[in-house]
Amino acid sequence: METRIQFRVDEVTKRLAQQMAESQGRTLSDACRELTEELAEAQRQTMLQDDWLTKQVNLAFEKYDAGKSVFIENEDAKSRMAQFKAKIRSQISQ
């Protein structure tokens, strides 16, 4: 099902936007449709990332509640992260 979107802009803005769209071989409606589709896709991606993060946080809490969490000291975590980053950088530079 398709729906119609309407909004108001002043005549000068509309004329300039039409000229730009036409110079690209499309209509102003095409340009607005493409922008709307791009915004919708960006929102889909954001929602997917939010869902993934929520699942990861819930899994972490489940692990904590089950007593299966392992805690490490901050300095050890920093050291491990530095080693991890160095490994990735070396793989990228090869």
N, C-alpha and C positions, 0 to 999 in steps of 0.2 A: 504494500500500500504506500503510495506516495503522498506527501503532504506539501503544502505550499507555505513558504516563509515570506513574510512581507516586513519591510522596514522602511523608514523614511530617511532620506538624505537631501541636502539642498541640490538645486539644479546644476550648479557648477561642479560639485563633486560627482554627481551622476554622469555629466557630460565628459569630464576628464577620465573617469573610470571606464566609460564606454570606449573612448578613444584608445586608452591603453589596451583594453581587451581586444579591440579590433586590430590593433597593431600586432597582436600576438596570434591573430587568426581565430579568435573565438569571440563569443558574445559575453556580455556582462553577466547574463544568467549562467553561462557555462563557468565563468570565473567564480561566481558566488557558490555554485554547486560544488566545484572542486575544493574551495576553501572549507565549506561545510563538511565535506567528506574527509578532508585532512584533519579537521578538528575532531571529528567523530573517531577517526582511527587513533589519534593521539590519546583521546580519552579511553578507548579500549585498551591501549597499551598501559596506561596509568592504572586502570582497574586490574589488569592482569598482574602488574608488579605489586600492587597493594595486596591482592589475594595471595600471591606467593609469599610476601613478607609476613602477612598475618599467619599463614600456615607455619612458617619457620619459627615465629615467636611462640605459637601454640605448641609446636613440637618441643621447643626448648623448655617451656614450662612443664610439659608432660614429663620430660626427662628429669627435670629438677624434682618434681613431685614424686617420681618413682625412685628417687635417691640415686640416680645414675649419672648425675652431673659430676664433672671433675673441674676443680678450680685451680688456677695457676697464678703465681705471683705476677704482678704487673711487669717487672723487669724481664722475667722469663717470656712473657707474652710479647713484649717489644722485641726481644732477641729473635724469637721464632718468626715474627712477622718480617723482620729485617732479612733473615735468611730466605724466607719464602719469596720476598720481593726480588732479592738478588738472583735467585734461581730463575724467576720469570724473566727478569731483564737479560740474563745471559742467554736464555732460549730465544728471546726476541732478536738479539743482536747477532745470532748465528746465521 
